[in-house]
Amino acid sequence: MLELKLESFGATLIVGPKGCGKTTTAKMHANSWIELQDEDRRDGYLAVAAAQPSRLLVGDNPRLIDEWQDAPKIWGAVRKSVDDRQENGLYILTGSTSRIAETPHTGTTRISRMEMLPMSLYESGESNGTVSLGDLFDGKGEAYEGCESGLGMDELIFAICRGGWPSAVNNRTVRSKLAVAKDLFAQTCSVDISNVDGVRRNPRWTSAILKSYARNICTLAETKTILGDVRASCGMSDSSFYGYVSALEMLYILSDVDAWCPAIRSKAAIRASKKRNLVDPSIAVAALGLSPDYFNTDFKTLGFLFESLCIRDLKAYASPLGGSVSYYHDRYGLEADCVLHLEDGRYALIEFKLGESEVEDGAKHLCEIEGLVRAANEKERQCPLRLPDLKLVITGTQFGYRRDDGVLVVPIGCLCP
């Protein structure tokens, strides 16, 4: 994705949650860089940035400016340089999401944004990558006969609790791997929530909101439900609540899923509220104060966290395909946990099921939704809705296979882009 951005625009701004690997990724594609957080050179850099920021842009391109928010004038210098040189792939900007810098120009058409996510299971080496999402869409799903995942239930639970944070993946001991998400949660509540826009906020209130999101992860909990949950532990006005939520969105911690509302039922029948989610399930685990051992006796909570993990990975795998993620749910109980749309109009209906015993129910839902699309097309022949190109049940099991109804069962430990 970054290669495409560099090919298409003069500069690229990489955004995403703290600790997801923005700087490391940028350095892999940069030919020179300056790091404004380098304390040995920081004062000199800031002095130059205040007086003549264009000097900091001198170097082999693409040139990375890390922590650019520390010297906001660099934004304007980058924008002008792109205008003057009329070239692409000149600059990469990265910086902490814990502080928003004010800029006089948006940078539209000159500086493009690219959002990074925590690492997927394929990137962390826990998915064997034997099933390509892109290949399934490109017709190879018809030839899909099955697969086998090497990711056992204990390893899957650990991956959910650890998260896709590069530093956690690279740590050597079990406790150090689990400590990263806990620290990220604590830092978000105590430091980042106030630094992001300069508004002082209460760490306890932030913690209460994230705990409520964690308890309601991958559900259609209404705002009043979460607000009531928060008020049970601390007093908070509506305006304060929305301010905290907005700050957590700026930090890329909250990551709600939008609804898909096709014209296959009346508008009143289809749920249109957002599905509550966090950028990584490990934050929910940390907010609830749980450990991997807890899930030996609570597979219900684990199922919701598994869905969050799958959504995170599907977003990553679909990004190079121009994909977006939504969900379908109506008041009759018919649902698809995920609807994955590609920019060319193709889409997949997807259910997430942790165990094999739930696959039948998930496949039934997908086939029923496909039937609704067919029925709607019979009534409205002028503008028919495309039938789903794929029907997938993504599982936490070992084996994948094709069902007689055309639904593909794929373990999450086999998926890749």
Solvent accessible surface area in square Angstrom, and as a share of the most:
residue,aa,sasa,rsa
1,M,102,0.45
2,L,7,0.03
3,E,118,0.53
4,L,113,0.56
5,K,43,0.18
6,L,21,0.10
7,E,127,0.57
8,S,49,0.32
9,F,63,0.26
10,G,2,0.02
11,A,0,0.00
12,T,0,0.00
13,L,10,0.05
14,I,1,0.01
15,V,17,0.10
16,G,0,0.00
17,P,0,0.00
18,K,73,0.31
19,G,46,0.44
20,C,3,0.01
21,G,19,0.18
22,K,16,0.07
23,T,40,0.23
24,T,80,0.47
25,T,33,0.19
26,A,0,0.00
27,K,63,0.27
28,M,145,0.65
29,H,59,0.26
30,A,11,0.09
31,N,97,0.50
32,S,22,0.14
33,W,109,0.38
34,I,9,0.05
35,E,45,0.20
36,L,0,0.00
37,Q,79,0.35
38,D,48,0.25
39,E,133,0.59
40,D,139,0.72
41,R,153,0.56
42,R,61,0.22
43,D,114,0.59
44,G,43,0.41
45,Y,34,0.13
46,L,48,0.24
47,A,63,0.49
48,V,50,0.29
49,A,2,0.01
50,A,64,0.49
51,A,87,0.68
52,Q,87,0.39
53,P,24,0.15
54,S,57,0.37
55,R,154,0.56
56,L,12,0.06
57,L,12,0.06
58,V,115,0.66
59,G,34,0.32
60,D,97,0.50
61,N,41,0.21
62,P,21,0.13
63,R,23,0.09
64,L,0,0.00
65,I,0,0.00
66,D,2,0.01
67,E,40,0.18
68,W,14,0.05
69,Q,18,0.08
70,D,38,0.20
71,A,8,0.06
72,P,54,0.34
73,K,119,0.50
74,I,0,0.00
75,W,15,0.05
76,G,24,0.23
77,A,13,0.10
78,V,0,0.00
79,R,56,0.20
80,K,127,0.54
81,S,18,0.11
82,V,11,0.07
83,D,47,0.24
84,D,93,0.48
85,R,100,0.37
86,Q,143,0.64
87,E,85,0.38
88,N,82,0.42
89,G,11,0.11
90,L,3,0.02
91,Y,3,0.01
92,I,0,0.00
93,L,0,0.00
94,T,0,0.00
95,G,8,0.08
96,S,28,0.18
97,T,9,0.05
98,S,14,0.09
99,R,92,0.34
100,I,82,0.42
101,A,18,0.14
102,E,153,0.69
103,T,43,0.25
104,P,112,0.70
105,H,77,0.34
106,T,110,0.64
107,G,1,0.01
108,T,87,0.50
109,T,104,0.60
110,R,66,0.24
111,I,9,0.05
112,S,16,0.10
113,R,140,0.51
114,M,11,0.05
115,E,91,0.41
116,M,31,0.14
117,L,35,0.17
118,P,2,0.01
119,M,44,0.20
120,S,1,0.01
121,L,0,0.00
122,Y,95,0.36
123,E,104,0.47
124,S,20,0.13
125,G,61,0.59
126,E,43,0.19
127,S,5,0.03
128,N,73,0.37
129,G,19,0.18
130,T,92,0.53
131,V,8,0.04
132,S,24,0.16
133,L,0,0.00
134,G,9,0.08
135,D,55,0.28
136,L,10,0.05
137,F,13,0.06
138,D,99,0.51
139,G,42,0.41
140,K,123,0.52
141,G,4,0.04
142,E,145,0.65
143,A,77,0.60
144,Y,19,0.07
145,E,160,0.72
146,G,34,0.33
147,C,22,0.13
148,E,92,0.41
149,S,4,0.02
150,G,78,0.75
151,L,17,0.08
152,G,31,0.30
153,M,59,0.27
154,D,105,0.55
155,E,90,0.40
156,L,2,0.01
157,I,6,0.03
158,F,41,0.17
159,A,0,0.00
160,I,0,0.00
161,C,5,0.03
162,R,12,0.04
163,G,1,0.01
164,G,0,0.00
165,W,2,0.01
166,P,30,0.19
167,S,60,0.39
168,A,0,0.00
169,V,30,0.17
170,N,114,0.59
171,N,48,0.25
172,R,233,0.85
173,T,74,0.43
174,V,97,0.56
175,R,206,0.75
176,S,35,0.23
177,K,37,0.16
178,L,26,0.13
179,A,49,0.38
180,V,32,0.19
181,A,2,0.01
182,K,110,0.46
183,D,80,0.41
184,L,16,0.08
185,F,29,0.12
186,A,50,0.39
187,Q,72,0.32
188,T,3,0.02
189,C,8,0.05
190,S,63,0.41
191,V,61,0.35
192,D,5,0.03
193,I,1,0.00
194,S,22,0.14
195,N,71,0.37
196,V,0,0.00
197,D,58,0.30
198,G,68,0.65
199,V,76,0.44
200,R,228,0.83
201,R,29,0.11
202,N,54,0.28
203,P,62,0.39
204,R,144,0.52
205,W,59,0.21
206,T,0,0.00
207,S,21,0.14
208,A,12,0.09
209,I,0,0.00
210,L,1,0.00
211,K,78,0.33
212,S,0,0.00
213,Y,4,0.01
214,A,3,0.02
215,R,134,0.49
216,N,26,0.13
217,I,4,0.02
218,C,7,0.04
219,T,37,0.21
220,L,25,0.13
221,A,15,0.12
222,E,81,0.36
223,T,43,0.25
224,K,151,0.64
225,T,67,0.39
226,I,1,0.01
227,L,14,0.07
228,G,38,0.37
229,D,41,0.21
230,V,1,0.00
231,R,111,0.40
232,A,90,0.70
233,S,71,0.46
234,C,9,0.05
235,G,56,0.53
236,M,11,0.05
237,S,58,0.37
238,D,72,0.37
239,S,89,0.57
240,S,38,0.24
241,F,5,0.02
242,Y,120,0.46
243,G,26,0.25
244,Y,14,0.05
245,V,21,0.12
246,S,51,0.33
247,A,0,0.00
248,L,0,0.00
249,E,89,0.40
250,M,63,0.28
251,L,6,0.03
252,Y,41,0.16
253,I,5,0.02
254,L,12,0.06
255,S,24,0.16
256,D,37,0.19
257,V,4,0.02
258,D,76,0.39
259,A,25,0.19
260,W,29,0.10
261,C,74,0.44
262,P,11,0.07
263,A,97,0.75
264,I,19,0.09
265,R,74,0.27
266,S,71,0.46
267,K,192,0.81
268,A,90,0.70
269,A,2,0.01
270,I,14,0.07
271,R,86,0.31
272,A,71,0.55
273,S,43,0.28
274,K,95,0.40
275,K,13,0.05
276,R,26,0.09
277,N,3,0.01
278,L,3,0.01
279,V,8,0.05
280,D,0,0.00
281,P,0,0.00
282,S,0,0.00
283,I,2,0.01
284,A,0,0.00
285,V,6,0.03
286,A,15,0.12
287,A,2,0.02
288,L,47,0.23
289,G,66,0.64
290,L,36,0.18
291,S,53,0.34
292,P,29,0.18
293,D,107,0.55
294,Y,89,0.34
295,F,0,0.00
296,N,98,0.50
297,T,127,0.74
298,D,28,0.15
299,F,103,0.43
300,K,159,0.67
301,T,36,0.21
302,L,0,0.00
303,G,26,0.25
304,F,72,0.30
305,L,1,0.00
306,F,1,0.01
307,E,16,0.07
308,S,1,0.01
309,L,0,0.00
310,C,0,0.00
311,I,1,0.00
312,R,8,0.03
313,D,0,0.00
314,L,0,0.00
315,K,51,0.22
316,A,23,0.18
317,Y,2,0.01
318,A,0,0.00
319,S,35,0.23
320,P,84,0.53
321,L,56,0.28
322,G,34,0.32
323,G,21,0.21
324,S,67,0.44
325,V,22,0.13
326,S,13,0.08
327,Y,2,0.01
328,Y,1,0.00
329,H,44,0.19
330,D,0,0.00
331,R,154,0.56
332,Y,126,0.48
333,G,40,0.38
334,L,9,0.05
335,E,44,0.20
336,A,1,0.00
337,D,14,0.07
338,C,0,0.00
339,V,0,0.00
340,L,0,0.00
341,H,48,0.22
342,L,11,0.05
343,E,145,0.65
344,D,85,0.44
345,G,38,0.36
346,R,53,0.19
347,Y,4,0.01
348,A,0,0.00
349,L,0,0.00
350,I,0,0.00
351,E,0,0.00
352,F,12,0.05
353,K,28,0.12
354,L,10,0.05
355,G,23,0.22
356,E,89,0.40
357,S,109,0.70
358,E,77,0.34
359,V,2,0.01
360,E,106,0.47
361,D,70,0.36
362,G,0,0.00
363,A,0,0.00
364,K,113,0.48
365,H,30,0.13
366,L,0,0.00
367,C,39,0.23
368,E,73,0.33
369,I,0,0.00
370,E,26,0.12
371,G,33,0.32
372,L,37,0.19
373,V,0,0.00
374,R,127,0.46
375,A,50,0.39
376,A,19,0.15
377,N,30,0.15
378,E,105,0.47
379,K,180,0.76
380,E,88,0.40
381,R,175,0.64
382,Q,162,0.72
383,C,104,0.62
384,P,82,0.51
385,L,58,0.29
386,R,115,0.42
387,L,60,0.30
388,P,15,0.09
389,D,55,0.28
390,L,15,0.07
391,K,22,0.09
392,L,0,0.00
393,V,0,0.00
394,I,0,0.00
395,T,0,0.00
396,G,6,0.06
397,T,27,0.16
398,Q,86,0.38
399,F,112,0.47
400,G,6,0.06
401,Y,69,0.26
402,R,86,0.31
403,R,48,0.18
404,D,160,0.83
405,D,57,0.29
406,G,28,0.27
407,V,0,0.00
408,L,3,0.01
409,V,0,0.00
410,V,0,0.00
411,P,1,0.00
412,I,2,0.01
413,G,2,0.02
414,C,0,0.00
415,L,1,0.00
416,C,14,0.08
417,P,57,0.36
